[in-house]
Amino acid sequence: MTTSAMSLNRRRLLALAGAASGAAILAGMPLPARAQGSGKLTVWVFDQTTSTKLKEGFPLAYPGYELEIVQMPAADLIQRLVIALQGGQGLPDVVQILTRETGALFATGQFMDMTAELEPLRANFPEGILLDNEGELITFIQGPGNMGFWVNRAALETHGLAIDPEGTWADVVAVARELKEKSGGKSHVFIQPPGANGFLMFNGYFNARGGNWWDASGNLVADAELAADTLQFFVDLKTEGLSYDTVWSAPNYWDLIKDNTIVGYTMNYAVGSTNLKRNVPDQSGQWQLVTWPRWNAGEPQRTGNFGGHVYAALRNAPNPQGAKDVVMWWLSEAGIKAQFETVGTLAYAPARDVVDLNIPDPYFGGQTVLSDLISVPFPQFYYQHWTETTSALTNAVDQALSGAKTAREAIDEALAELRAI
């Protein structure tokens, strides 16, 4: 057999194997393990919980690799990574980075093209989870921060009020007004975080409405009218006294929930479920998840993203096959279980065949919180020029909330600043 014939047959076999693998995935099976690789494999991480699962589980699937995990604070990791990318030396094979850091880093073109591995699986990921750069699929978000509206149902019922799970934000505001009157101004279903957290919350609503500041190539594409209209929503809440000025990281935040000052807030699974149950156990059975109200009745239901991280392979990884294996291990049965046990939220269809996401949660009155939250996707969002975006838009939100500028003036000023980048 000639070399060309052997190559052709090999390509056909690989194509058939790929097609079979894709069919298995679409049928709901977790990703099978790859052929064994070898050599040293270095992964930089900032999070101990997920990296511990990687350290325990990956060698069982790939014993041929010598896995080294280097943990450091997220900010230090980014600084060290940027230096390594600039110098082209000391690069790891894989890095764990926050989702919001991906835009600028992926735009360098120094992350591995994983299109061949991820494209056959695209149908199994909800909108917004696969991340790309210039048409190349790079990785997928783990622990996506699908935002939910967490409501103390029992506290509202004492005032004869309830949130309609199928309602709009206008319906929620109407309840907030009644709650203000009936509670004497004490209780709130909205919070208003300060500074950058205030921008990130506003950005979640903007994302839910299909808003983006940038496109995948880093071009400014923001819809100023949509952004200003979304910001005006927050301004109106503050003006009417319907939002409470605080943030989930404040020392007294959970005390405000315990005394029913806060009886509702929007946030991701970690704060909305995990931290709520840990810090306010006595209110078990009183809370409910409203997946995400629509902006207008009849619109498709979409939420916003607040959080998440990725494991991404470097284009010049010392061990390129090993780098791919680390990223894809998270989609194997063991990797899916590891994600479930650490971040909870899973945005990958075959995960339902590996772990039970339809677990009734007694804290939320028996709701299947995990599956309900993930059932509402968020539109694709691009974190390009994120440091500059956060700075400009945080200032815009602060100025609009303080009344120093109208929402439209604040947004226009921020966009002018971003155009100058």
C-alpha positions in Angstrom: 0.0 0.0 0.0 1.4 3.4 -0.9 2.0 6.1 1.6 -0.7 8.3 0.1 -3.2 5.4 0.2 -2.3 4.8 3.9 -2.8 8.5 4.6 -6.1 8.5 2.8 -7.3 5.4 4.7 -6.1 7.0 8.0 -8.1 10.1 7.2 -11.2 8.1 6.4 -10.8 6.1 9.7 -10.4 9.3 11.6 -13.4 10.9 9.9 -15.5 7.8 10.7 -14.3 7.8 14.3 -15.1 11.5 14.5 -18.5 10.9 13.1 -19.2 8.1 15.4 -18.0 10.1 18.4 -20.2 13.0 17.4 -23.2 10.7 17.0 -22.5 9.3 20.5 -22.4 12.8 22.0 -25.5 13.9 20.3 -27.2 10.8 21.6 -26.4 12.0 25.1 -23.2 10.1 25.9 -20.3 11.7 27.8 -17.1 12.2 25.9 -15.0 9.0 25.9 -11.3 9.0 26.9 -8.7 9.6 24.2 -5.7 7.4 23.3 -3.0 7.6 26.0 -0.4 10.4 25.8 2.8 10.9 27.8 5.3 13.5 29.0 5.2 16.4 31.5 2.0 18.4 31.6 1.8 21.8 33.4 -1.5 23.5 34.3 -1.7 26.9 36.0 -4.8 27.4 38.2 -6.2 29.9 40.6 -9.0 27.7 42.1 -8.2 24.9 44.5 -11.5 23.1 44.4 -11.6 22.3 40.6 -7.9 21.8 40.4 -8.0 19.2 43.2 -10.6 17.2 41.1 -8.3 17.5 38.1 -5.3 16.3 40.1 -7.3 13.3 41.4 -9.2 12.3 38.3 -7.1 13.2 35.2 -4.2 10.7 36.0 -6.7 7.9 36.3 -7.8 8.5 32.7 -4.3 9.4 31.5 -1.6 7.7 33.6 1.1 8.4 31.0 1.3 12.1 31.8 3.3 13.6 34.6 0.8 16.2 35.7 2.0 19.3 37.5 -0.5 21.8 38.9 0.7 25.2 39.9 -1.8 27.2 41.9 -1.6 31.0 42.4 -4.0 33.9 43.0 -6.0 34.8 39.8 -4.4 38.3 39.5 -0.9 36.8 39.8 -1.7 34.1 37.3 -2.8 36.7 34.7 0.3 38.8 35.3 2.6 35.8 35.0 0.8 34.5 31.9 1.0 37.9 30.1 4.8 38.0 30.8 5.2 34.4 29.5 3.1 35.1 26.4 5.2 38.2 25.6 8.5 36.5 26.1 7.4 33.1 24.6 9.1 31.3 27.5 8.0 29.5 30.6 4.5 28.8 29.2 2.3 26.2 30.8 0.3 23.8 28.7 -3.1 24.8 30.1 -4.3 27.8 32.2 -7.5 28.3 34.2 -8.8 31.8 33.8 -11.9 33.7 34.7 -14.4 34.1 31.9 -14.2 37.9 32.0 -10.4 37.6 31.3 -10.8 35.6 28.1 -11.5 38.4 25.6 -8.1 40.2 25.8 -6.2 37.0 26.3 -7.8 35.0 23.4 -7.4 38.0 21.1 -3.6 37.6 21.3 -4.0 34.5 19.1 -1.8 32.5 21.4 -4.5 30.0 22.5 -4.9 26.6 20.9 -7.5 26.1 18.2 -9.8 23.4 19.5 -12.3 23.5 16.7 -11.7 20.0 15.6 -12.5 18.8 19.1 -15.4 21.1 20.0 -17.2 21.7 16.8 -18.7 18.2 16.7 -20.1 18.8 20.2 -21.6 22.3 19.5 -25.2 21.1 19.6 -24.7 20.0 23.2 -23.7 23.4 24.5 -26.3 26.2 25.2 -25.9 29.5 23.6 -23.0 31.6 25.0 -20.9 28.7 26.5 -18.5 28.0 23.6 -15.8 30.7 23.4 -13.9 31.5 20.2 -11.4 33.8 18.6 -11.5 34.8 14.9 -13.6 31.7 14.1 -11.5 29.3 16.1 -13.2 27.5 19.0 -10.9 27.8 22.0 -12.8 26.3 25.0 -16.1 26.3 27.0 -17.3 28.0 30.1 -17.3 25.9 33.3 -19.6 27.0 36.2 -21.4 29.4 34.0 -23.0 32.3 36.0 -26.5 32.0 34.7 -28.3 34.7 36.7 -31.5 33.9 38.6 -33.9 35.9 40.6 -33.9 34.6 44.2 -37.1 35.4 46.1 -38.2 34.9 49.7 -41.6 33.6 48.8 -42.8 33.3 52.4 -41.8 36.9 53.3 -43.8 38.2 50.3 -46.8 36.0 51.2 -47.0 37.7 54.6 -47.9 40.9 52.7 -50.3 39.0 50.3 -47.7 39.3 47.5 -46.1 36.9 45.0 -43.8 37.0 42.0 -45.2 35.5 38.8 -42.6 33.0 37.5 -43.8 33.7 34.0 -43.9 37.5 34.4 -41.9 40.4 33.3 -39.6 42.8 35.1 -42.4 45.4 35.0 -44.5 42.9 37.0 -41.7 42.5 39.5 -41.4 46.3 39.9 -45.1 46.5 40.5 -44.7 43.9 43.4 -41.7 45.9 44.7 -43.9 49.0 44.9 -46.6 47.2 46.8 -43.9 45.7 49.1 -42.5 49.1 49.9 -45.9 50.3 50.9 -47.0 47.3 52.9 -43.6 46.8 54.7 -43.3 50.5 55.6 -40.3 50.7 53.3 -38.3 48.0 55.0 -38.3 45.1 52.6 -36.8 45.0 49.1 -36.6 42.6 46.2 -33.8 44.5 44.5 -30.3 45.4 45.7 -27.9 47.9 44.2 -24.3 47.0 44.6 -21.7 49.8 44.5 -18.8 50.3 42.1 -17.7 47.5 39.7 -20.2 45.0 41.2 -22.9 47.5 40.3 -21.7 47.6 36.7 -21.5 43.8 36.6 -25.1 43.4 37.7 -26.2 46.0 35.2 -24.1 44.1 32.6 -26.0 40.9 33.4 -29.3 42.5 32.5 -27.7 44.1 29.4 -26.4 40.7 28.3 -29.8 39.1 28.9 -31.3 41.6 26.5 -28.8 40.6 23.8 -26.4 43.5 24.5 -22.7 43.4 23.8 -20.1 46.1 24.1 -17.8 44.4 21.6 -17.9 41.8 18.9 -15.5 38.8 18.7 -12.9 40.9 17.0 -12.8 43.7 19.5 -14.9 46.1 17.5 -17.2 48.4 19.5 -20.8 47.4 18.7 -22.7 48.6 21.7 -26.3 49.6 21.2 -26.4 52.9 23.1 -30.2 53.0 23.3 -30.4 49.5 24.7 -27.7 50.2 27.2 -29.2 53.5 28.3 -32.7 51.9 28.6 -31.3 49.1 30.7 -29.4 51.6 33.0 -32.5 53.7 33.3 -34.2 50.7 34.9 -31.7 50.7 37.7 -31.9 54.5 38.1 -35.7 54.3 38.4 -35.4 51.6 41.1 -33.1 53.8 43.1 -35.1 56.9 42.6 -38.3 55.2 43.8 -36.5 53.7 46.8 -37.2 50.1 45.5 -33.5 48.9 45.6 -31.4 48.6 48.7 -27.8 49.7 48.6 -25.6 46.7 49.4 -23.6 43.9 47.9 -23.5 40.1 48.6 -19.9 40.4 50.0 -20.9 43.0 52.7 -20.3 41.8 56.2 -24.0 42.3 57.1 -25.5 41.1 53.9 -26.9 37.8 55.3 -28.2 39.6 58.4 -30.2 41.8 56.0 -31.8 38.7 54.6 -32.4 37.2 58.0 -34.4 40.3 59.1 -36.3 40.5 55.8 -34.7 43.7 54.7 -33.7 41.9 51.6 -36.3 39.4 50.3 -35.1 39.1 46.8 -32.0 39.7 44.6 -30.5 38.7 41.3 -27.3 36.7 41.2 -25.7 33.4 40.0 -26.0 30.0 41.6 -23.0 30.3 43.9 -24.5 33.4 45.7 -28.1 32.7 45.1 -28.2 29.1 46.2 -25.0 27.8 47.8 -24.2 30.8 49.9 -27.8 31.5 50.8 -28.3 28.0 52.2 -25.0 28.1 54.0 -25.6 31.5 55.7 -29.3 31.5 56.2 -30.2 27.9 57.0 -33.3 28.9 59.1 -35.1 30.1 56.0 -35.2 26.7 54.3 -38.4 26.2 52.5 -39.2 29.9 52.3 -37.3 30.7 49.1 -38.0 30.2 45.4 -36.0 30.6 42.2 -37.6 32.7 39.4 -35.3 31.7 36.5 -35.3 35.2 34.9 -38.3 37.5 34.2 -38.6 38.7 30.6 -38.1 42.3 29.6 -41.3 42.2 27.5 -44.1 39.7 27.5 -43.8 37.2 24.7 -40.1 37.5 24.2 -37.8 34.4 24.4 -36.5 33.9 27.9 -32.8 34.8 28.2 -30.7 35.5 31.3 -27.3 37.1 31.8 -24.0 35.7 32.7 -22.2 36.6 36.0 -19.2 34.4 36.5 -17.6 31.2 35.3 -14.1 30.2 34.4 -12.4 28.2 31.6 -9.5 25.8 31.2 -7.7 26.8 27.9 -4.8 25.3 26.1 -1.9 27.4 24.9 -1.1 27.3 21.1 2.6 26.9 21.9 2.0 24.4 24.7 5.1 22.3 25.4 2.8 19.2 25.3 0.1 20.1 22.8 -1.7 16.7 22.9 -1.6 16.7 26.7 -3.1 20.2 26.7 -6.0 19.1 24.5 -6.5 16.1 26.8 -6.8 18.3 29.9 -9.4 20.6 28.3 -11.4 17.7 27.0 -11.2 15.6 30.2 -13.7 18.0 31.7 -16.3 16.6 29.2 -15.6 13.0 30.1 -17.8 11.2 32.7 -15.2 11.8 35.4 -14.8 15.5 34.4 -18.6 16.1 34.4 -18.8 14.6 37.9 -15.9 16.8 39.0 -17.7 19.9 37.6 -20.9 19.0 39.3 -19.2 18.5 42.7 -17.3 21.8 42.5 -19.2 24.4 40.5 -22.7 22.8 40.4 -24.0 24.4 37.2 -23.4 22.3 34.1 -24.0 23.7 30.6 -23.4 20.5 28.6 -26.3 18.3 27.5 -24.7 14.8 28.1 -24.1 15.8 31.8 -27.7 14.8 32.4 -26.8 11.2 31.7 -24.0 11.3 34.2 -25.4 13.3 37.1 -28.9 14.0 38.3 -29.6 17.7 37.8 -33.3 17.3 38.6 -32.8 17.0 42.3 -35.6 18.7 44.3 -34.1 21.2 46.7 -36.1 21.5 49.9 -34.6 24.9 50.7 -36.4 26.2 47.6 -39.7 24.3 48.3 -38.7 21.3 46.2 -37.7 23.2 43.1 -35.2 21.5 40.8 -33.0 24.6 41.0 -29.9 23.4 39.1 -31.8 22.2 36.0 -34.2 25.2 36.1 -31.4 27.7 36.3 -29.4 26.2 33.4 -32.6 25.8 31.3 -32.5 29.5 30.6 -29.4 30.3 28.4 -27.6 33.7 28.1 -26.7 35.3 24.7 -23.2 35.1 23.5 -21.1 37.7 25.2 -17.6 39.0 24.3 -15.2 40.1 27.1 -13.0 42.2 24.9 -11.1 45.2 26.4 -12.6 44.2 29.7 -10.4 46.3 32.0 -11.2 49.5 30.1 -14.9 48.5 29.7 -15.3 47.9 33.4 -13.7 51.2 34.2 -15.7 53.2 31.8 -19.1 51.6 32.5 -18.6 51.5 36.3 -18.2 55.3 36.1 -21.3 55.5 33.9 -23.4 53.5 36.3 -22.2 55.5 39.3 -22.9 58.8 37.6 -26.4 57.8 36.5 -27.3 56.5 39.9 -26.1 59.6 41.6 -28.0 61.8 39.3 -24.9 63.6 38.0 -25.8 62.5 34.5 -28.8 61.0 32.8 -28.5 57.4 31.8 -28.1 58.2 28.2 -25.5 60.9 28.9 -23.5 58.5 31.1 -23.6 55.7 28.4 -22.7 58.1 25.6 -19.7 59.3 27.6 -18.6 55.8 28.4 -18.9 54.7 24.7 -16.9 57.7 23.6 -14.1 56.6 26.0 -14.2 53.1 24.6 -14.0 54.3 21.0 -10.7 55.9 21.9 -9.1 52.6 22.7 
